[in-house]
Amino acid sequence: MAGEMRLQFSLSIRKQDGNIILLDARHTASFQATVTGTKGPVPGAITVPVLGVAVNFGELTTPSICTIKNMDAVNWVEYGIRDPGIDVFYPLGEVWAGEEWPIRFSRNLQEEYTGTGSGTTPPDNYFWIKAHGGPVVVQINAYEW
């Protein structure tokens, strides 16, 4: 069963030096996308340790749209890809205390890339999230393509 996702957002940046406005930028956008998957949201609220944790998307065949909400009032988290084969974490973004951000995963999430070409091997790289300052509860809501 196909469905629809609608994303709306606005961004306003205002920098002021005394009474002089140095920058006043505004951007508003919205769009709709078709959602054909039926599963989600997963995994829900998880406790993220300082050393990090692989995010388990459970029953989702291919995770797509996702929101990450940091429920902590002080500590922040960073997310990215971790390659367990060489024990390397590649940070991609941060979610500060109290923030929530949407992202769309690549359909090739978790594919191993060796040499040229697209990822075609079994899952090897994982979406990884780690806390800074202490364990953090994070609400992760991912949906199928």
C-alpha positions as CSV (number, residue, x, y, z in Angstrom):
1,M,0.0,0.0,0.0
2,A,1.5,3.3,-1.1
3,G,1.3,6.3,1.2
4,E,2.5,9.9,1.3
5,M,5.0,11.7,3.4
6,R,5.0,15.5,3.7
7,L,7.9,17.4,5.1
8,Q,7.7,21.1,5.9
9,F,10.5,23.2,7.4
10,S,11.6,26.7,7.9
11,L,15.0,28.2,8.7
12,S,15.6,31.7,10.0
13,I,19.0,33.1,10.9
14,R,19.3,36.5,12.5
15,K,22.7,37.8,13.7
16,Q,22.8,41.2,15.3
17,D,25.7,43.3,16.5
18,G,24.3,46.0,18.8
19,N,21.5,47.5,16.8
20,I,22.8,46.6,13.4
21,I,21.4,43.5,11.7
22,L,24.3,41.7,10.0
23,L,22.3,38.9,8.5
24,D,18.6,38.2,8.3
25,A,18.1,35.0,6.2
26,R,14.9,33.1,5.9
27,H,14.1,29.9,4.0
28,T,10.9,27.9,4.0
29,A,10.3,24.7,2.0
30,S,8.0,21.8,1.8
31,F,7.6,18.7,-0.4
32,Q,5.7,15.4,-0.6
33,A,7.2,12.0,-1.3
34,T,5.6,8.6,-2.0
35,V,6.1,6.0,0.8
36,T,5.5,2.5,-0.4
37,G,6.8,0.6,2.7
38,T,4.4,-0.4,5.4
39,K,6.7,-0.7,8.4
40,G,7.9,1.8,10.9
41,P,8.6,3.7,13.1
42,V,11.5,1.7,14.5
43,P,13.5,1.3,16.7
44,G,11.9,4.0,19.0
45,A,13.6,5.2,22.2
46,I,17.1,3.8,22.8
47,T,19.8,4.5,25.3
48,V,22.9,5.6,23.6
49,P,26.2,5.0,25.5
50,V,29.4,7.1,25.2
51,L,31.1,4.3,23.3
52,G,28.2,4.2,20.8
53,V,25.8,1.6,19.5
54,A,24.7,0.2,16.2
55,V,21.1,1.1,15.5
56,N,18.9,-1.9,14.9
57,F,16.2,-1.2,12.3
58,G,14.5,-4.5,13.1
59,E,11.9,-5.4,10.5
60,L,12.7,-2.7,8.0
61,T,14.0,-4.1,4.7
62,T,15.4,-0.8,3.6
63,P,15.2,2.1,6.1
64,S,14.4,5.5,4.4
65,I,13.0,8.5,6.2
66,C,14.2,8.9,9.7
67,T,14.0,11.4,12.6
68,I,16.5,11.5,15.4
69,K,15.4,13.3,18.6
70,N,17.8,13.8,21.5
71,M,15.8,13.6,24.7
72,D,18.6,14.7,26.9
73,A,18.7,18.2,28.4
74,V,22.5,18.5,28.4
75,N,24.5,15.9,26.4
76,W,24.7,15.6,22.6
77,V,25.0,12.7,20.2
78,E,26.7,12.2,16.9
79,Y,25.7,9.8,14.2
80,G,27.3,8.2,11.2
81,I,28.6,4.9,9.8
82,R,30.8,2.4,11.6
83,D,32.8,-0.2,9.7
84,P,33.3,-3.0,12.3
85,G,35.7,-4.8,10.0
86,I,38.3,-2.1,10.5
87,D,36.8,-0.6,13.7
88,V,36.3,2.9,12.3
89,F,33.5,5.3,13.0
90,Y,32.8,7.9,10.3
91,P,30.8,10.8,11.9
92,L,28.2,12.5,9.7
93,G,26.1,14.7,12.0
94,E,25.2,15.9,15.4
95,V,22.0,16.2,17.4
96,W,22.4,18.6,20.3
97,A,20.4,18.4,23.6
98,G,16.6,18.8,22.9
99,E,17.0,18.9,19.1
100,E,15.2,16.7,16.5
101,W,16.4,16.3,12.9
102,P,15.1,14.5,9.8
103,I,17.3,12.5,7.5
104,R,16.8,10.2,4.5
105,F,19.0,7.1,4.4
106,S,20.6,5.9,1.2
107,R,19.1,2.7,-0.2
108,N,22.6,1.4,0.1
109,L,22.9,1.9,3.8
110,Q,24.9,-1.0,5.4
111,E,26.5,-2.1,2.1
112,E,30.2,-2.8,2.1
113,Y,32.2,-0.8,-0.4
114,T,35.4,-2.3,-1.5
115,G,37.1,-1.0,-4.7
116,T,34.9,0.4,-7.4
117,G,31.2,0.0,-8.1
118,S,28.1,0.0,-5.9
119,G,27.6,-1.8,-2.7
120,T,26.5,-5.4,-3.4
121,T,27.8,-7.3,-0.5
122,P,25.9,-8.4,2.6
123,P,25.5,-5.8,5.4
124,D,28.8,-4.8,6.9
125,N,28.6,-1.1,7.7
126,Y,26.2,0.1,10.3
127,F,24.3,3.3,11.3
128,W,26.1,4.2,14.5
129,I,25.2,6.7,17.2
130,K,27.3,7.7,20.2
131,A,26.7,10.0,23.1
132,H,29.0,12.7,24.5
133,G,29.1,13.6,28.2
134,G,27.1,10.6,29.3
135,P,24.5,8.2,28.2
136,V,21.6,9.8,26.2
137,V,18.1,8.6,25.4
138,V,17.4,9.2,21.8
139,Q,14.1,8.7,19.9
140,I,14.8,7.2,16.4
141,N,11.8,6.8,14.1
142,A,12.8,5.2,10.8
143,Y,10.3,4.1,8.1
144,E,10.6,1.8,5.1
145,W,11.0,3.1,1.5
